[in-house]
């Protein structure tokens, strides 16, 4: 999960600095499936304390990478409910 978060924030940074004009362009250049790249980029929307818990190696027991790669709520409070529910 830590590696996926690091990649997500790296890819977001590349978009923010204008290195790539779109997710499609980045996916092609980085040789990543566009859908997977989009899923990774969503990780940058996780609540800061969820990101911190993952980086510190103390994520919720119910939290795993496949679960993070499916759409989740953008609102941080709603994310916490989803994570707590398992």
C-alpha positions as CSV (number, residue, x, y, z in Angstrom):
1,X,0.0,0.0,0.0
2,X,2.9,2.4,0.8
3,X,4.4,1.8,-2.7
4,X,1.0,2.5,-4.3
5,X,0.6,5.7,-2.3
6,X,4.1,6.9,-3.3
7,X,3.4,6.2,-6.9
8,X,0.0,8.0,-6.7
9,X,1.5,11.2,-5.3
10,X,4.4,11.0,-7.7
11,X,2.0,10.7,-10.7
12,X,-0.1,13.6,-9.3
13,X,3.0,15.7,-9.0
14,X,3.9,15.0,-12.6
15,X,0.4,16.2,-13.6
16,X,0.5,19.2,-11.4
17,X,3.8,20.4,-12.8
18,X,2.5,20.0,-16.3
19,X,4.9,17.2,-17.4
20,X,1.8,15.4,-18.9
21,X,-1.3,17.1,-20.2
22,X,-3.6,14.2,-19.3
23,X,-3.9,10.9,-17.5
24,X,-4.1,9.2,-20.9
25,X,-0.9,10.8,-22.0
26,X,0.8,9.8,-18.8
27,X,-0.5,6.3,-18.9
28,X,0.9,5.8,-22.4
29,X,4.3,7.4,-21.5
30,X,4.6,5.4,-18.2
31,X,3.3,2.2,-19.8
32,X,0.5,1.9,-17.3
33,X,-3.1,0.9,-18.0
34,X,-5.1,4.1,-17.9
35,X,-7.8,2.7,-15.6
36,X,-5.2,1.5,-13.1
37,X,-3.5,4.9,-13.2
38,X,-6.8,6.6,-12.5
39,X,-7.4,4.3,-9.6
40,X,-3.9,5.1,-8.2
41,X,-4.5,8.8,-8.6
42,X,-7.6,8.6,-6.5
43,X,-5.4,7.6,-3.5
44,X,-4.2,11.2,-3.4
45,X,-7.8,12.0,-2.2
46,X,-7.5,9.9,0.9
47,X,-7.9,11.6,4.3
48,X,-4.5,12.6,5.6
49,X,-4.7,10.5,8.7
50,X,-5.6,7.4,6.6
51,X,-2.5,8.1,4.5
52,X,-0.4,8.6,7.6
53,X,-1.6,5.3,9.1
54,X,-0.7,3.4,5.9
55,X,2.7,5.0,5.7
56,X,3.3,4.3,9.4
57,X,2.4,0.7,8.9
58,X,-0.8,0.8,11.0
59,X,-3.7,0.8,8.6
60,X,-7.1,-0.6,9.7
61,X,-7.1,-4.4,9.6
62,X,-9.8,-4.3,6.9
63,X,-7.8,-2.0,4.6
64,X,-5.8,-3.5,1.8
65,X,-4.7,-2.3,-1.7
66,X,-7.5,-3.9,-3.7
67,X,-10.0,-2.2,-1.4
68,X,-8.3,1.1,-1.9
69,X,-8.3,0.8,-5.7
70,X,-12.1,0.7,-5.9
71,X,-14.0,4.0,-5.8
72,X,-14.4,5.5,-2.4
73,X,-16.1,8.6,-1.0
74,X,-14.2,11.9,-1.5
75,X,-15.4,13.3,1.8
76,X,-12.9,12.4,4.6
77,X,-15.6,11.6,7.2
78,X,-17.3,9.2,4.8
79,X,-13.9,7.6,4.1
80,X,-13.5,6.9,7.8
81,X,-16.9,5.2,8.0
82,X,-16.0,3.0,5.0
83,X,-12.6,2.1,6.5
84,X,-14.1,1.3,9.9
85,X,-16.9,-0.8,8.5
86,X,-14.4,-3.1,6.8
